[in-house]
Amino acid sequence: MLSRPIDFELPDELIAHEPPEARGLTRDGVRLMVSRISSNAVAHTRFSHFPDFLKRGDVLVINTSKTINAAFEATREAHDGSISDVMLHLSTRLFGKGEPWVVEMRHRSASGTSPLLDAQPDEIIRLPAGGTARLVAPYTAGRKEFGSGGVRLWIAELWLPESALDYAQHYGSPIRYSYVPQSWPLEYYQTVFADEPGSAEMPSAGRAVTSEMLQELGRKGVRIAPLVLHTGVSSLETDESPYPERYHISYPTALAVNSARRLGGRVIAVGTTVVRALETAVGDDGYVRASGGWTDLVITPDRGIRSVDGLLTGLHGPKASHLAMLEALAGRDHVSRAYEEMLNQRYLWHEFGDLHLILP
C-alpha cells in the first residue's frame, strides 16, 4: 500500500469512452500537455507536434509488447453447484505444467463487468471451444494481504485446444472496462511498433505514436530504443502496487540509454512500463544493464528514478500507484499542479485519452 496517494475528483465527462478515431481524430490528434520540471511551465498542443519537443542525441525508449485478446466469456461452476456467466481475464503467463496463468475473474452483466471476489480453489471455469480453467490458488506474489473485499487474482491451470496465445487470437477479445461501453477490434489496442505478443492490456502511452512520426524522429537524430515489458491486468485496487511482470532489455538498448546520458542526451520513456523495466535494470552507478526476467519493482518518491530524464504517459486515475512513479521523477508539487491544469483544461483520461509529456 502506498502512502499519501495523490487524490482528485475525475468527472465522468473527462473519461475517454472510445478511441480518438471514433471522435473524428487521427491517432496522433489527441491532446498533449508538456510540463517542465525545472520551471513548472506547461504547454498545450496536439500529439502530432511531439517531435518538436525532442532533439538530436535524445533516446526515446518504447515498449514493443503486443496486446493479446485476453478477455473470454466463460461459465463458472461454483462449489455450491451454481452456474453463472463470468469473464476470465488472462493477466500474466507463468511457467509450469498445465500452462499456468495469472487470471482475474469478473462478473458479467449487460452494463459491463465487475470484480468477482468470492471464487474458491478448484472451481472450474468453462471457456469457448471446449477450453477449461481450474482455479488453483490465490496469486499473492509474496504478499500477505489480498486487499479489501476478497481475492482478485488467481493462479489457474488452462486446458485449451491450442496454445494460449493462439487460443486468445481465435476466441478472446480485448480487455475493456465499463467506461468503454462498445467493443473495439484488437487493432485499436495496439501500438504501431508492437511485435511480441504478451500484454493483457495495451501499454497505452505509445498508442498515439505513428510510423511517420518515428521516421521523423529518426531524421532528427533521435534514437528509438525498444524493450519489452508484458503488462498484466490494471484493474487492481486504485492504491495497490503493481504485481510482477516479465521484461527484457537488449544490449543495444542498454547501450543506447547509457551512451545518451553519458554524452548529455536525454532518455525519454514512453510509458510507465518502460520506466519500470529500466529501473529494474539500472545499477547504483546509474548504468542500465541488459537483462530480463521478472520485475516486482515498485517505484516511489523515496526510491527515486535513475535511468530516465523524461516521461511520456497517459493520464492516471485518482490514487493510482503510477502517480507515485510520476512523483519520483518530477516531485509531488509538479505532478499535482500538472493534474490540476489537465483537469481545468478538460483533458481526457484512460487508454483512449490524452497524453502528458514530462521533461526536465
C-alpha positions in Angstrom: 0.0 0.0 0.0 1.4 3.4 -1.0 1.2 6.3 1.5 -0.3 9.6 0.7 -1.6 8.8 -2.8 -2.4 11.8 -5.0 -6.2 12.1 -5.0 -8.6 14.2 -7.0 -12.1 14.0 -8.4 -12.4 12.8 -12.0 -15.7 13.7 -13.7 -17.2 11.1 -16.0 -17.1 13.6 -18.9 -13.3 13.6 -18.7 -13.0 9.9 -19.4 -12.4 8.8 -23.0 -15.2 6.3 -23.7 -14.0 5.4 -27.2 -10.9 5.6 -29.4 -9.9 9.0 -30.8 -10.6 7.7 -34.3 -14.3 7.4 -33.3 -14.2 11.0 -32.2 -13.0 12.2 -35.6 -9.3 12.4 -34.7 -6.2 10.7 -36.0 -4.2 8.6 -33.6 -1.8 11.5 -33.2 -4.6 14.0 -32.9 -5.1 13.6 -29.2 -4.1 16.5 -26.9 -0.6 16.7 -25.3 0.3 18.7 -22.3 4.1 19.3 -21.9 5.3 20.2 -18.4 8.9 21.1 -17.5 10.2 20.0 -14.1 12.8 22.8 -13.9 10.3 25.7 -14.3 6.8 24.1 -13.7 5.9 25.7 -17.1 3.3 23.9 -19.2 2.4 24.0 -22.9 -0.7 22.6 -24.6 -0.6 21.2 -28.1 -1.6 18.1 -30.2 0.4 15.0 -30.1 1.3 15.4 -33.7 3.8 18.0 -32.5 5.5 15.6 -30.1 8.8 15.5 -32.2 9.2 19.3 -31.7 10.0 18.6 -28.1 12.8 16.1 -28.7 16.3 16.9 -30.1 19.3 15.3 -31.6 21.0 13.0 -29.1 17.8 12.1 -27.2 16.8 8.4 -26.9 13.2 7.5 -27.0 12.6 4.1 -25.2 9.5 2.2 -26.3 7.8 -0.9 -25.1 7.2 -3.3 -28.1 5.0 -5.7 -26.2 1.9 -6.6 -28.2 -1.6 -6.7 -26.7 -3.4 -10.0 -26.8 -7.2 -10.8 -26.8 -7.1 -11.6 -23.0 -10.8 -11.5 -22.2 -13.0 -14.6 -22.5 -16.7 -15.1 -22.0 -16.9 -18.1 -19.6 -19.2 -20.1 -17.3 -18.3 -20.5 -13.7 -19.1 -23.8 -11.9 -19.1 -22.9 -8.2 -18.7 -25.4 -5.4 -22.3 -24.9 -4.3 -23.5 -26.2 -7.7 -24.5 -22.8 -9.1 -23.6 -21.8 -12.6 -23.1 -18.2 -13.7 -21.8 -16.2 -16.7 -18.5 -14.6 -16.0 -15.5 -13.1 -17.7 -12.0 -14.6 -17.4 -9.1 -12.2 -18.0 -5.6 -13.6 -18.7 -3.1 -11.4 -16.9 0.4 -12.9 -16.8 1.8 -16.2 -18.1 3.6 -18.3 -15.5 5.8 -21.4 -16.2 5.0 -24.9 -15.2 2.7 -27.9 -16.0 -0.7 -27.2 -17.4 0.3 -23.8 -18.9 -0.5 -21.8 -15.7 -1.6 -18.2 -15.9 -2.4 -15.5 -13.5 -6.1 -14.7 -14.2 -8.7 -12.3 -12.9 -12.4 -13.4 -12.6 -15.1 -10.8 -13.2 -18.9 -10.8 -13.1 -20.5 -10.3 -16.4 -23.7 -8.2 -17.0 -25.3 -6.0 -19.6 -23.7 -2.9 -18.1 -20.2 -4.3 -18.1 -18.0 -6.3 -15.7 -17.1 -6.0 -12.1 -14.5 -7.9 -9.9 -15.6 -11.4 -8.8 -14.1 -11.7 -5.3 -15.7 -14.9 -3.9 -14.1 -17.6 -6.1 -12.7 -20.7 -4.4 -9.8 -23.0 -5.1 -10.6 -25.9 -7.6 -13.5 -24.1 -9.2 -13.9 -24.9 -12.8 -14.3 -22.2 -15.5 -15.7 -23.3 -18.8 -14.2 -21.5 -21.8 -15.1 -21.3 -25.5 -14.4 -24.3 -27.8 -14.1 -26.8 -25.0 -11.4 -24.9 -23.1 -11.2 -25.2 -19.3 -9.6 -23.3 -16.5 -9.1 -24.6 -12.9 -8.5 -22.0 -10.2 -5.6 -23.4 -8.2 -4.7 -20.8 -5.6 -4.9 -17.1 -4.9 -2.0 -15.2 -6.6 -0.3 -13.3 -3.9 3.2 -12.8 -5.4 4.6 -13.0 -1.8 2.1 -10.5 -0.3 0.5 -11.2 3.0 -2.8 -9.5 2.2 -5.2 -9.7 -0.8 -6.5 -6.1 -0.4 -10.1 -5.2 0.5 -13.0 -7.5 -0.2 -11.5 -10.8 -1.4 -9.2 -12.4 -3.9 -8.8 -10.6 -7.2 -6.1 -12.6 -8.9 -5.7 -16.4 -9.2 -3.2 -18.9 -10.5 -5.2 -21.1 -12.9 -4.3 -24.2 -14.9 -5.6 -23.9 -18.5 -6.6 -26.8 -20.8 -7.0 -25.4 -24.2 -7.2 -26.9 -27.8 -4.1 -24.9 -28.8 -1.5 -22.6 -27.2 -2.9 -19.8 -25.0 -1.7 -17.1 -27.4 -3.3 -18.8 -30.4 -6.4 -19.5 -28.4 -6.7 -15.9 -27.4 -6.4 -14.8 -31.0 -9.2 -17.1 -32.1 -11.7 -16.9 -29.1 -10.8 -13.9 -27.0 -11.4 -10.2 -27.1 -9.5 -7.1 -25.8 -10.0 -6.4 -22.1 -12.2 -3.4 -21.6 -14.0 -1.9 -18.6 -17.3 -0.3 -18.1 -16.2 3.2 -19.1 -15.7 1.8 -22.7 -19.3 0.7 -23.5 -18.6 -0.5 -27.0 -16.3 -3.3 -28.1 -13.4 -2.4 -30.4 -11.2 -4.7 -32.5 -7.8 -5.6 -31.2 -6.1 -3.2 -33.7 -7.4 -0.3 -31.6 -5.4 -1.6 -28.6 -2.1 -1.9 -30.4 0.8 0.4 -30.8 2.3 0.7 -34.3 5.6 -0.8 -33.0 4.2 -3.7 -31.1 5.8 -7.0 -32.2 5.9 -9.5 -29.3 2.5 -10.8 -28.0 2.1 -10.9 -24.3 0.4 -7.9 -22.7 -3.0 -8.3 -21.2 -3.7 -4.6 -21.7 -2.2 -2.1 -24.1 0.9 -0.2 -23.0 -1.2 2.8 -23.9 1.3 5.7 -23.7 2.6 4.8 -27.1 -0.7 4.5 -28.8 -0.6 7.9 -30.5 2.9 7.4 -32.0 2.7 6.8 -35.7 5.1 5.2 -38.2 5.6 8.6 -39.9 6.5 10.1 -36.5 9.1 7.5 -35.8 10.7 8.2 -39.2 10.6 12.0 -38.5 12.3 11.4 -35.1 15.0 9.3 -36.8 15.7 12.0 -39.4 16.0 14.5 -36.5 18.7 12.4 -34.8 16.5 10.9 -32.0 17.3 7.2 -31.4 14.5 4.8 -30.9 15.4 2.0 -28.4 13.0 -0.9 -27.8 12.4 -3.0 -24.8 9.7 -5.5 -23.8 7.5 -5.5 -20.6 4.4 -7.6 -20.8 1.7 -5.9 -18.8 -0.8 -7.6 -16.5 -4.4 -6.5 -15.8 -4.7 -3.0 -14.4 -8.0 -3.4 -12.6 -6.4 -3.7 -9.1 -7.2 -1.6 -6.1 -6.6 2.0 -7.1 -3.9 2.4 -4.5 -2.4 -1.1 -4.8 1.1 -1.6 -6.1 1.5 -3.4 -9.4 2.3 -7.1 -9.5 5.3 -8.8 -11.0 5.6 -8.6 -14.8 8.0 -10.1 -17.3 10.5 -7.8 -19.1 13.6 -8.0 -21.4 16.1 -5.3 -22.2 18.6 -5.9 -25.0 22.3 -5.0 -25.0 21.8 -2.4 -27.8 19.0 -0.7 -25.8 21.1 -0.6 -22.6 24.0 0.8 -24.6 21.8 3.5 -26.2 20.5 4.6 -22.9 23.9 4.7 -21.2 25.5 6.5 -24.1 22.8 9.2 -24.3 23.2 10.0 -20.6 27.0 10.0 -20.8 27.0 12.3 -23.8 24.4 14.8 -22.5 21.4 13.5 -24.3 18.0 12.8 -22.6 16.4 9.5 -22.1 12.6 9.8 -22.6 10.5 6.8 -21.6 7.3 6.1 -23.5 5.1 4.9 -20.6 5.4 3.8 -17.0 6.1 0.2 -18.2 9.4 1.4 -19.8 10.4 3.2 -16.6 9.7 0.0 -14.5 11.8 -2.1 -16.8 14.7 0.4 -17.0 14.7 1.0 -13.2 14.8 -2.8 -12.6 18.0 -3.0 -14.7 19.8 0.1 -13.5 22.7 -0.2 -11.1 23.8 2.0 -8.2 26.2 3.5 -10.7 23.3 4.7 -12.9 24.1 2.4 -15.8 21.4 0.2 -17.3 22.3 -3.5 -17.8 21.0 -5.8 -20.5 18.7 -8.1 -18.6 15.4 -10.0 -18.4 13.1 -11.9 -16.2 10.5 -10.8 -13.7 10.3 -7.4 -12.1 8.4 -6.7 -8.9 9.8 -3.2 -8.6 7.6 -0.5 -7.1 8.9 3.0 -7.8 8.2 5.5 -5.1 9.4 9.1 -4.4 11.6 7.7 -1.6 13.4 5.4 -4.0 13.7 7.9 -6.9 14.4 7.3 -10.6 18.0 7.0 -12.0 17.5 5.8 -15.6 15.3 8.3 -17.4 15.1 12.1 -17.7 11.6 12.4 -19.1 8.4 10.5 -19.5 5.5 10.4 -22.0 2.5 9.0 -20.2 -1.2 8.7 -20.2 -3.4 10.3 -17.5 -3.8 8.2 -14.4 -6.8 7.9 -12.2 -7.1 9.2 -8.6 -4.9 7.4 -6.1 -3.3 5.3 -8.9 0.0 3.8 -7.9 1.6 5.1 -11.2 1.2 8.6 -9.7 3.9 7.7 -7.2 6.3 7.0 -10.1 5.5 10.4 -11.6 6.3 11.9 -8.1 9.6 10.1 -8.1 10.5 11.7 -11.4 9.1 15.2 -11.1 8.1 15.8 -7.4 4.7 15.9 -5.8 4.1 19.6 -6.3 4.8 19.4 -10.0 2.6 16.4 -10.5 -0.3 17.9 -8.5 0.0 21.2 -10.5 0.1 19.3 -13.8 -3.0 17.3 -12.9 -4.9 20.4 -11.8 -4.0 22.0 -15.1 -5.2 19.0 -17.1 -8.5 18.9 -15.2 -9.0 22.6 -15.8 -8.2 22.2 -19.5 -10.7 19.3 -19.8 -8.1 16.7 -20.9 -9.4 13.1 -21.4 -8.3 10.2 -19.2 -7.5 6.5 -19.8 -6.2 4.4 -22.7 -8.1 6.3 -25.4 -7.5 9.7 -23.9 -4.8 12.5 -24.0 -1.2 12.4 -23.0 1.3 14.1 -20.7 5.0 14.7 -21.5 7.2 15.4 -18.5 10.6 17.0 -19.4 13.5 18.1 -17.2 
